[in-house]
Amino acid sequence: MKIPLILVALIALVLGAFWLFSPPPDPEMIKPRTDLPWQVQVNADGSVHVFDLDIGRSTLRDAIAKFGEPEGAAVFQHKDDRLDLEAYFGKVHFGPLVARVVTKLEASPEEKRQLAESAKKRESSPTGDWKFPLHTETIAQLLDRRLIAISYVPGTRSLDRKFFLARFGQPAAWLTENEQAQSWFYPGKGLSILIDDKGPEVLEYMRPGDFQLPAQARPWPPEQAPGQSTDQR
């Protein structure tokens, strides 16, 4: 059955009108992304470029410009009494990806202790650490603090090992955390990845100069570790 020429002309006319009068695409929607979690680069000064930020140079103010307003900030007291100053963000969108982001801020041990003492309350956290939430006014005073680490918790659960191997390559070392979780270490990138079969994965970035490989970590590949699972799912 032949299609009448008038019908072909009408279709061409409609398509031409659609192309002519449709708004131009948003440049932000078509330009290549530079803020994906596997786009990691170590700068000449030892800082780490990831998520369009430079760990070791960028500040909390820069992180807010990238991720939006934080849900809050707090000092965390770990079981070994070590203190960390962190600002944490809710759902952050990286194109099709959604994740939670936590930034660790530069501060002396004395500053962190003073901030914890000035907190309005003390809360327990799922990790067993103590959390000292900071006042909104206090957070405003931290805007120019430099980022010393970023943790990225993907919204997609149970990403398998092949996913990480394809994007980050083979790690330098690995460690079994428990029956369901492994940590992979990339000291040259300042990156560690917690891969958990039953919980959320966690990617943590810092400057390679600040990276410390756990003493229990074993060289890659896992086959070199007798008695350990070689499952690379």
FENSUL-V232780 format. One record per residue. PHI is phi in radians with two decimals (none if undefined). PSI is psi in radians with two decimals (* if undefined). D_CENTER is the distance of its C-alpha to the mean C-alpha in Angstrom with 1 decimal. Layout:
BEGIN
phi:psi:d_center
PHI:PSI:D_CENTER
PHI:PSI:D_CENTER
END
This chain:
BEGIN
phi:psi:d_center
none:2.17:57.6
-1.48:2.41:57.2
-1.45:2.22:55.0
-1.00:2.50:57.1
-1.07:-0.57:56.4
-1.12:-0.65:56.3
-1.18:-0.73:53.3
-1.06:-0.72:51.5
-1.14:-0.70:52.2
-1.13:-0.74:50.9
-1.08:-0.77:47.6
-1.09:-0.66:47.2
-1.15:-0.75:48.0
-1.13:-0.79:45.5
-1.12:-0.67:42.7
-1.15:-0.71:43.7
-1.15:-0.69:43.8
-1.08:-0.78:40.3
-1.16:-0.67:38.9
-1.23:-0.68:41.0
-1.80:-0.12:40.2
-1.24:2.54:36.6
-1.18:2.62:34.1
-1.14:2.58:32.2
-1.13:2.59:28.6
-1.16:2.13:25.9
-0.99:-0.55:24.7
-1.17:-0.42:21.1
-1.47:-0.33:21.3
-1.97:-0.21:22.7
-1.33:2.60:21.2
-1.06:2.47:18.8
-1.38:2.55:15.0
-2.18:0.20:13.4
-2.15:0.44:9.9
-1.46:2.66:8.7
-1.09:-0.39:6.1
-1.63:0.02:9.5
-1.59:1.41:10.9
-2.02:2.32:10.8
-2.46:2.34:14.0
-1.58:2.15:15.7
-1.38:2.89:18.0
-1.06:-0.52:21.6
-1.51:0.09:21.3
1.60:-0.14:18.7
-1.28:2.84:15.7
-2.03:2.18:12.6
-1.64:2.04:11.9
-2.73:2.54:8.5
1.02:0.53:7.7
1.12:0.35:11.4
-2.16:2.83:11.2
-2.09:1.82:12.8
-1.15:2.17:11.8
1.86:-0.32:15.3
-2.18:-0.78:16.8
-1.20:2.75:14.9
-1.98:3.04:15.6
-1.04:-0.62:14.7
-1.03:-0.76:17.0
-1.13:-0.69:15.0
-1.11:-0.67:11.8
-1.16:-0.67:14.1
-1.09:-0.53:15.6
-1.50:-0.82:12.4
-1.75:-0.24:10.9
1.68:-3.13:14.4
-1.12:2.40:16.0
-1.27:2.69:14.3
-1.18:-0.53:15.7
3.01:-3.09:16.9
-2.49:2.71:16.7
-2.80:2.79:18.2
-1.74:2.28:19.4
-1.90:2.25:18.7
-1.81:2.03:21.6
-1.46:3.00:21.0
-1.11:-0.43:23.9
-1.60:0.24:24.8
1.29:0.04:25.1
-1.18:2.48:22.2
-1.97:2.44:20.7
-2.23:2.42:17.2
-1.77:2.09:16.8
-2.32:2.55:13.7
-2.06:2.33:13.0
-2.17:2.51:11.1
-2.01:2.68:10.7
-1.40:-2.35:11.9
-1.31:2.07:11.3
-1.97:2.33:9.7
-1.72:2.28:11.1
-2.12:1.40:10.2
1.10:-2.16:13.7
-1.38:-0.13:14.4
-1.63:2.52:10.9
-2.23:2.41:10.1
-2.70:2.85:7.3
-1.68:2.50:7.3
-2.22:2.35:5.5
-2.18:2.27:7.5
-1.92:2.37:8.9
-1.75:2.30:11.6
-1.88:2.61:14.7
-1.25:2.30:17.7
-2.92:2.59:20.8
-1.31:2.79:23.8
-0.98:-0.66:24.7
-1.19:-0.71:27.6
-1.09:-0.77:25.5
-1.13:-0.65:23.2
-1.14:-0.73:26.3
-1.15:-0.70:28.0
-1.12:-0.71:25.1
-1.10:-0.71:25.1
-1.19:-0.49:28.9
-1.53:-0.08:28.8
-1.14:2.64:26.5
-1.30:-0.36:28.4
-2.84:3.01:27.7
-2.13:2.31:26.2
-2.19:2.67:24.3
-1.48:2.66:23.4
-2.08:2.83:19.9
-1.03:-0.44:19.2
-1.43:-0.11:18.5
1.61:-0.03:21.9
-1.43:2.80:20.8
-1.58:2.41:22.5
-2.03:2.25:20.7
-2.01:1.62:22.5
-1.11:2.47:21.5
-1.75:2.64:22.3
-1.16:2.69:24.6
-1.00:-0.70:23.7
-1.10:-0.62:26.0
-1.20:-0.70:24.3
-1.04:-0.68:20.8
-1.09:-0.43:22.7
-1.46:-0.09:23.8
-1.80:0.09:20.4
-1.06:-0.52:19.4
-1.71:0.20:20.3
-1.30:2.39:18.6
-1.31:2.62:16.4
-1.42:2.27:12.8
-1.94:-0.17:13.0
-2.89:2.68:9.5
-2.32:2.28:5.9
-1.89:2.37:4.6
-2.15:2.11:2.3
-2.01:1.80:5.9
-1.05:2.53:7.5
-1.31:-0.39:10.7
-1.44:2.17:12.6
-1.50:2.68:14.2
0.97:0.87:15.6
-1.18:2.33:14.1
-1.50:3.02:16.8
-1.16:-0.59:17.0
-1.07:-0.61:18.5
-1.03:-0.83:15.4
-1.28:-0.65:13.5
-1.08:-0.70:16.7
-1.17:-0.52:17.3
-1.76:-0.52:14.1
-1.98:-0.22:13.6
1.39:-3.06:17.2
-1.31:2.38:18.8
-1.28:2.89:17.4
-1.37:-0.53:19.8
-2.69:2.94:20.0
-2.61:2.88:19.3
-2.65:2.30:20.2
-1.38:2.07:21.3
-1.48:-0.73:20.0
-2.84:-2.95:22.4
-1.10:-0.37:24.2
-2.05:-0.04:21.2
-2.37:2.49:18.2
-2.22:2.65:17.5
-1.94:2.37:15.2
-1.95:2.49:14.9
-2.18:2.32:14.9
-2.19:1.36:14.7
-1.01:-0.61:16.3
-1.14:-0.40:17.1
-1.79:-0.09:13.6
1.18:0.58:12.6
-2.14:2.38:10.2
-2.24:2.52:10.7
-2.21:2.14:10.0
-1.65:2.09:11.8
-1.91:2.01:13.6
-2.13:2.14:15.6
-1.22:-0.38:18.5
-2.14:-0.08:19.1
-2.29:-3.07:15.9
-1.28:2.52:12.3
-1.33:2.64:10.1
-2.36:2.20:7.5
-1.91:2.19:5.6
-2.11:2.26:6.4
-2.02:2.45:7.4
-2.69:3.05:10.8
-1.18:2.42:14.0
-0.95:-0.55:16.1
-1.17:-0.35:18.9
-1.72:-0.09:17.2
-1.37:2.30:16.1
-2.15:2.07:18.6
-1.35:2.23:19.3
-1.00:2.50:20.6
-1.07:-0.49:24.4
-1.47:-0.11:24.4
-1.12:2.52:22.1
-1.95:2.59:24.2
-1.12:2.59:24.4
-1.38:2.54:23.2
-1.52:2.89:24.7
-1.02:-0.45:25.0
-1.06:-0.32:28.7
-1.38:-0.10:29.4
-1.87:1.64:28.7
-0.97:2.40:31.9
1.48:-0.12:31.7
-1.71:2.68:28.0
-1.16:2.47:26.8
-1.84:0.26:26.3
-1.12:2.09:24.7
-1.97:0.63:22.2
-1.03:*:21.7
END
